Amino acid sequence: MSAFEQGRVRPGGDGLANAAAEKLRSMAPAAGAMAYPFLLDGFHLTVSPADGPMSFGRLVLAALCLLAATGAPLLGLACAYWMTKAAPSSFELRARRLAYLSIGAPPLFVLTGVGLGLLHIHISDELIWIAGWLAACLYVLLGSEQERPATSAAIAPPIARWRVTHGVAAAVILLYVAFHLTNHLLGLLGPEVHATVMKLGRTVYRSSVIEPILVALMLFQVAVGVRLAWRWSSGPADAFRVFQIGSGVYLAAFIVTHLNSAFVSARAVHHVDTNWDWASGAPTGLIHDAWSIRLVPHYALGVFFVLAHLVSGLRGVLIAHGMATALANRIWATGLAAAGLIAIAIMSGLCGARI
């Protein structure tokens, strides 16, 4: 029995009160997602230019706001694990999937802002954001409390084939990801170094043959990944599987958002070169711009989750080929630590740090 389930039953307690408490707990990931833009607002207000140097108290408050915003998706990840159950009711399954969806809050908030701009809808993106999550909460709360039957294993073979296809496509995309992240790491040496390497890489990945294939593979990964996440989110899962699903959900949202920002908004509509200045929010920068601050968690978690998702897939492959689970788990943990360090290094460069 998971920690979430244990909270549902209290000896001698009132059943209706326990049911209401359960429903409130199930809304925690959505609450974190709804709070996400306002945590970024708090950070921006704290670091906005003011007379004199920033005080230590303001610096601490800014750090706490940014950490809380970055940690909001992790709340969804934890809740998805706590809500795991073999035969969930319609309500419980909807709540679990809402928790997974909340992990993608950073890219989805970027998509909301860019999408409203492209559609010329002059409504606060925060208002639309809150309305969307309240609608999702209502959908969850309207779910039945009746337990659903366990999913039949008869559909496992097709899912297994899709998983293999997903892994093969990921191996191809890894070539581009490795170059792209290395290029961003070189930003620590300065925008000029990044631009030189990017110009070289673009002769390959922006060619008339490679670019359409790369975009198609990305969209294919999103479609297959969403299918796998939908299937796996309905059954029991250990912490490793929950992390793999959650990181995949984030990447699906990130890829769609990044393609929309780069191809539709920047290149097709505004005719802006997606270079270092575009990525770093020049001239104001990511930190001090009220809109661009949302890109900091978006990029940082994007780098972390793309590497962590690959490491999670590698762990499964290693175990399937006979490696001891304990050793595979250590490789996985080391990979996650390295992913975190690389994400911090890349974001440091985008925010102005140089070596």
Residue, then its C-alpha position, 0 to 999 in steps of 0.5 A: m500500500s502506497a503512502f497516498e493510499q494509507g492516508r485514505v484510511r484512518p481507524g475510527g475516522d470519519g469516512l467522508a472526511n477522509a474522502a475529502a482529504e484524499k481529494l484535496r491531496s490529489m489536487a496538490p500537483a495542480a496547486g503546485a502548477m498553478a503557483y508556478p507562474f507566481l513563484l517566477d513573478g516573486f523572483h522577478l520582483t525580488v531581483s528587479p533593479a532597485d537603488g543600491p546593491m541587493s540585500f542578503g535577504r532579497l537574495v535569499l528570497a529570490a533563490l527560494c522563489l526560483l528553487a520553489a518554481t524549479g521544484a514544482p514539477l518534482l512535486g508532481l513526480a512525487c505525487a505520481y509515485w504516491m498515487t500508484k495503485a494496481a487497480p485505481s478508480s477513475f478518480e484515482l487514475r485521473a488524479r495520477r495522470l494529472a500529477y504526471l501532467s503537472i511535471g510538464a508545467p515549465p514548458l507548458f507555461v512557455l507554450t501558453g505564453v508563446g501561443l497567445g502571442l502567436l494568436h494575438i490574444h491579449i489576455s493574461d497568460e497567467l489567467i489562462w493558465i489558472a483557468g486551464w488547471l482549474a478545468a483539469c481539476l474539475y475533470v479529475l474530481l468528476g471521476s468515479e470512485q469505483e475501482r477499475p479492473a486491472t489492464s489486460a496483459a494481452i496488449a503488452p506485445p504491441i506496447a513492447r514493440w513501440r518501446v523498442t521503436h522509441g528506443v531506436a529513434a532515441a539512439v538516432i536523436l542522441l547524436y543531435v542532442a549530444f552536439h546541441l548540449t555540447n554547443h551550449l556548454l561551450g557558451l561558458l567560453g563566450p557567445e563567439v565560441h558557441a556561434t562558431v560551433m553552431k555554424l559548423g553544426r548547422t551545415v548538417y542538421r539544418s540541411s534540406v535533408i536532415e532537418p525534416i528527418l530530425v523534426a519528424l523523429m522528434l514528433f514521432q518520439v512525442a507521439v510514441g512517448v505519450r502513448l507509452a506514458w498513457r499506458w504505463s500510467s494506468g498500472p503499478a510502477d516502481a520509482f524507476r518507472v515513475f521517473q521514466i514516465g515523468s521525465g518522458v512527459y516533461l520531454a514531450a511538452f518540452i519538444v512541442t514547446h521548443l519546436n513551436s518557439a523555434f520554428v513557428s514563432a522565431r523563424a516563420v513569424h518573427h524571422v529571428d535567428t535562433n542563436w545565442d542571443w535568442a536563447s539567452g534573452a539578450p539584451t535584457g537576459l533571462i534573469h531580469d526580464a519578466w517574461s524570459i525568467r520562465l525560460v530558466p526552469h524550462y531550459a534547466l529541467g529540459v537539459f536534466f530530463v533529456l539526459a535523465h530519461l536517456v539514462s533511465g532507458l539505458r538502465g532498463v537495457l542493461i538489466a535486460h541484458g543481464m547486468a546486476t540491478a544494483l550496478a545498473n541502479r548505481i549507473w542510473a544515479t551517477g547519470l542523474a547527478a551528471a545530468g544535474l551538473i550539466a544542466i547547471a553549467i548550461m544555465s550558468g552560461l545562458c545567464g552570463a557566467r564565463i570561464 
